[in-house]
């Protein structure tokens, strides 16, 4: 009888221990262990970007947003007013077809990268090698710089795709994904001096679908989402070394936009990008949004859906 009592007691202790461990595990925050790397703590900083001066002349009130969705306006449009329902759109802003991303500089000039849209036209491939500019005073859209080595083709219609502005040295970071195929990753990230239009650096072998500069306590980093994989990368702009920060759970999702929302907090927009035109230009449910937070206490990234 005593032996059975010991056996039953032991079983109860094992079951109780399992229940306690399971309960504690459920109450403890779970952090992803995928590709745990970090760039140090980072935070939002004041931007040098200014709205174009022609908007003030036209007495267009803030808030203002640029619409590149191509759903209602070809090229670009400035949205304003209650719930951004009013718009400013010039016919001359349509002459280079469609745009992918934009940045403002301290004077209010707007720099844009191109994007092919749904169907290929006569000048589609030619448009993909240019960085475009909207003048802050006149609102005139023109080609600011051409990178002749960027060659979009029917096999891969993309060329220059994303850019960001560095307020510290007044340079542009621009990415191109034109030479990549399903088997080769031959993308280029360009670092361009705005005043001289000189290419300061070329980082080759990475297809960057999105770019975002952040400053952390380890230095300035250029974050970018891979066009061929579901990975968020960081380029140290001083050493020009690249590290893998985080891998999304779904391999089909590619990071199309990166926004800095708060201290150590990023917002990621993803699409099922595959170098075809449909997924990139669609505004349907293919786009997903995530928050990615670096938790310094756990030395880990936390991913959550929005």
N, C-alpha and C positions, 0 to 999 in steps of 0.2 A: 504493500500500500504506500509506504514511504517512497519507494522507487518511482511509482506512478506520479506521486505528488511532485517529485523533483522534475520529472519529464514535462509534466503539464506546466509547471512554473517556468521552466526554461523556454517552452514554446510561447508562453504569454509574454515573457521578457523580449523575445525575438520579434514578435508581432508588434509590441509596443514601441520598440526601437525603430522598426520600419515605419510605423505611423508617424513618429516624431520627426524622423529624417525627411519623410515625404512632405510633411506639413511645412517644415523649415525651408525645404527646397522650393515649394510653391510660393512662399512668402518672400523669398529672396529674389531681387531683380535678376533677370537672365540677360546676359550680355553676349553678343555675337563673338565667336572666336575666329571668324574668317579674316584672314590677312590683317592681323592686328598690327598696325603701324600708326605712328602719329607724327604731327608736325608741331607739337607743342600747343599751348593754349592760344586761341585766337579770338578776336572780337570785332565788332563793327567799328569802323573808323569814319570820320567825316570825309565825304567825297568832294572832289574838286569839280565835279561835273555841273554844268549850268545849262539851263534850257536855252534854245535858240533865241536870239534877240528879236527876230522878226515876229515871234509870238507876242512879245510885249507891245510892239508897234501895232499889231492887229487887235490889241486889248483882249487877248485870249486868257482867261483866268486859270489859275491852278485849282485842283490838281490836273496834271496833263500826263497822258500816256501815249506811247507810239504803238500803232497797230501794224504789225507785219503779217497778220494771219492770212491775208489774201481772201478772206471770206466775203468782204464787202467792197474792199478797195484794192486795186492793183498797185504794187509798189509799196508805198507807205502812206499812213495817215496819222495825224495828231488828234487824239480824242480828248475831250474836255467837257466841262459842265456837269450837271447833275447825273450821277451814275455813269459818267463818261459817255453820254448818249449823243453829244454833238461832236462834229468832226471838222477838221481842215484837211482837204485833199486837193492837190494840184494835178492837173493832167500831165504836166511835165515830169512828175515824179513816177510816171509809168514807163518812161522810155527805156529803162534798163531792166524791165520786167520785175523780178521778185527778189526779196531780201530775207536774210536768215537772222542776223543779229545786228545790234547797233550799240554805240557808246557815244556819250557827249564828252567834249573836252571843256577846259575852264572858260573858253570864250563862247561856248555854245554851239560850236561846229558839231555836226553829227557824222560819224563814220559808220559805214555799213558794209557787211559782207553779203555776197549774192547767194541765190538759191534757185535751182531748177524747180519747176512746179508742174507736176502731173504730166504734161506733154512737152516734147522737144520741139523747139522752133528753130528758125534759120540761124539766129545769133545766140542761142542758148549757151553753147559751149564757150563762145568768145566772152560772154558776160561773166563766166565763173572765175576768171583770172584777175578780176579787178577789185580794188577796195574803192568804195564810193564815198562821197562827201556831200552833205547838204550845208551850204554856207549859212552862217549864223545871221548875217545881215539881210541877204537877198532871198534866202530860201532856195537858191539854185542848186540843183542836183547835178553832179559831174563825176567823172572818173578821177579819183585822187591819185591812185598809183596802180600800175599794172605789173603783175609778176608773170613774165612770159613763160617761165618754166612750168607754170601750172597749166595742165592740159586736160580739161574734161573731155570725155569721149562718150560714144553711145554705150560702151561697156560699163563705164562709170561716169555718170553725168555731173558728179559733184566736183567742185574745185575748192576755192576758199570758202570756209563755212562758219567760222566763229572768230570773235576778237574781244579783247579787253584793253582798257586804257590804264596806264600807270601814272598816277598823279605825282609821284616823286620825281621821275626823270622825264616825264612827258613823252613816253614811247608807247607804241602799240604792240601787243602780242596777238598774232593772227595764225590760225591753223588752216591747213589745206589737206584734203583727203583724196586728191584726184588720181594718184598713181596706184592706189591700193587695189588688189584683186582679192578673190576669196582665199587664195593661198599665201599672198604676200601683204605685209603691213609696211607700206612705204610713205606714210603720211609725214608731213613736215610742220613744225611750229616755228614761225618766224618772229624775231624780235626786231622791230623797225623804229628807227629814230624819225619822229614826225617832221622836224625842221629840215633835215637833210634828205629824208626818204632813203636813208642808208639802211641796209640790212645788217644789224649788229651781230646777230647769231641765228643759226639754223639748227634746230634739234630734229634729227631725222629718225624715222622708224617708228613713229607713234601717230596714229590717227586720232586726233582730238576733235570730238564732236561738239564739245563745249569747253569754255575757258572761264576761269574766275581767279583773280588775284586776291590773296589774303595775306595779312601780316600777322605772324605769330611770334612767340618769344624765342623761336629758333631762327627767325628771319622771314623774308618774304617768299611766298610760295605761289606758284601758278597751278591751281587745281584744274584738272581736265578729266572729262569722261571719255572713255574709249569708244570709238565707232564700231570696232570689231568685237568688243567684249563688254561684259557687264561690270567693269571695274572703274573705280575712282582713283586717279593717280595724283601725285604731287611732284611738281618740278621745282627744285630749289633754284631760284634765278641767279644766285651767286655762284654756286658750284656746278650748276647745270646737271645735277644728278636727279634721277627720277625714282620715286618709290611708289609702291602699290599700297594704297590706304585701306580700301574696302571693296569687297566683292558683293554685289547684289545677289539675292538668292535665286532670282530668275535669270537664266542665261540669255533669254530673248530680249530683255530690257536693256536699253542703252541710255546713258545719261545725256539728255539733250540740253538741260539748263541747270546751272548751279547758282544758288542765291545764298548770301550770308544773312541769316535772320536774327541771330543773337550770339551771345558769347558761346563759342564752341558748338554752334548750331547751324547746320546747313539745310537748305531745302533743295531737293533734287526732283527734277521733272524727267521722266523716262518715256521712251518710245520704242517700239519694236523695229529699230533701224536695220536695214539690210542693203543699203546702196540702191534701193529702188525709190521711185518718187512717191508712191502712194502713202506709205506709213509716215514719212517725214512731213508731208503737207496736210495730212488729215487732222481734223479737229474733233474726231470722235472719241469714243471711250478708250482708244489705244493709249492715250496719255495717262500716266499715273504720277502721283506726287508722294514723296517720302520726306521725312525729317531724319537727318543723320546727326547724332550728337556725340561728341567726344567726351567721355566720362573719365576725367583725369584720376579720380579715386580708384576706379577699377581698371585703368589703363586699357580701355576698350571703347569701341564704337557701339552706339545703340541705334538701331534702325526701327522706325515706326511709320505706318501708313498714315496719310492725311485724310 
